[in-house]
Amino acid sequence: MRHRIGAVSYLNTKPLIHGLRDRLPNIDLDFDLPSRLADRLNHGELDVALIPSVEFLRGAGLQILSDACIACRGPVRSVRLLFRRPPSQTQTLALDVGSRTSAVLAQVLLQQQHGVRPSLVPFDIDARLDQIDADAVLIIGDRAMDVPAGQYVENWDLGEQWCNLTGLPFVFAMWVTNQRSIEPGLSVALQEARDQGLAAAEQLAAQYAATYGISTADCVTYFRQQLHFHLGERELAGLDLFRRQAAELRLLPATSTQLSLELL
Ligand SMILES: C=C(O[C@@H]1C=C(C(=O)O)C=C[C@H]1O)C(=O)O
């Protein structure tokens, strides 16, 4: 079976795909924005993809494939909500078009903390921050790695906000499939790639940090402490709470099914 696998094109995914092609020589591995991966999986252009968790919660017939994921248990660094006016005065919110999960999270947090429900505009992938005329801007991934501090009224790290408010981790993205039968060993290969990638965090940081304008030490911290790559019971509890809160705002359909980690 030759599976088409889509992975996130950001720095955050380097540890997840370390050595994956060697483990699975028989795959087509492609990289894209998280939002596009979800759409491509939906359109049948991919068999397996690292998609925004909110798209898993929204979608039907999708199955979690691995306990490797992109999550956080505190500040995550690369998911930021930048305010040009005090948060309680937010009338327009620009959403990074690469995001789906954080796009919902930003709206949940704004509603919960400040009772605001802004109108939404896109923050296109080739646009610069200073070209976006919105009260608040959500920016994620590589272009959020090095946002200039001090230019904004407030600058939220959404991982930090969520974890402080709920005491639970937050899950941004997961490996899922829409296939009924998947090459045996794919799930294990994704977990082993993650384990091997994390063990090689220093090496990966030395290789990539400069390209992303950060120090090697900061990149190791990003891989080892800010990002969290294991989907466990607490991560699922965080995801479940997020789903309920998003459903209250009608940003996700309400459901009574319990999330569980039954891997293929
Ligand atoms: C931590 C991050 O998690 C990401 C956020 C996503 C989203 O908001 O939909 C999807 C995939 C992840 O890459 C990040 O991109 O910085």
The ligand as a MOL file (V3000), in Angstrom:
LIG
                    3D

  0  0  0     0  0            999 V3000
M  V30 BEGIN CTAB
M  V30 COUNTS 16 16 0 0 0
M  V30 BEGIN ATOM
M  V30 1 C 1.7450 25.0030 17.9830 0
M  V30 2 C 1.2590 25.1240 16.7840 0
M  V30 3 O 0.2510 24.2720 16.4720 0
M  V30 4 C -0.4130 24.3450 15.2270 0
M  V30 5 C -1.6890 24.9440 15.2410 0
M  V30 6 C -2.6870 24.5040 14.4130 0
M  V30 7 C -3.9960 25.2330 14.3190 0
M  V30 8 O -4.1530 26.2730 14.9660 0
M  V30 9 O -4.9060 24.7700 13.5950 0
M  V30 10 C -2.4800 23.3650 13.6190 0
M  V30 11 C -1.3070 22.7100 13.6170 0
M  V30 12 C -0.1790 23.0940 14.4530 0
M  V30 13 O 0.9180 23.3550 13.6390 0
M  V30 14 C 1.7910 26.1020 15.8210 0
M  V30 15 O 1.5280 26.0360 14.6170 0
M  V30 16 O 2.5490 26.9670 16.2220 0
M  V30 END ATOM
M  V30 BEGIN BOND
M  V30 1 2 1 2
M  V30 2 1 2 3
M  V30 3 1 2 14
M  V30 4 1 3 4
M  V30 5 1 4 5
M  V30 6 1 4 12
M  V30 7 2 5 6
M  V30 8 1 6 7
M  V30 9 1 6 10
M  V30 10 2 7 8
M  V30 11 1 7 9
M  V30 12 2 10 11
M  V30 13 1 11 12
M  V30 14 1 12 13
M  V30 15 2 14 15
M  V30 16 1 14 16
M  V30 END BOND
M  V30 END CTAB
M  END
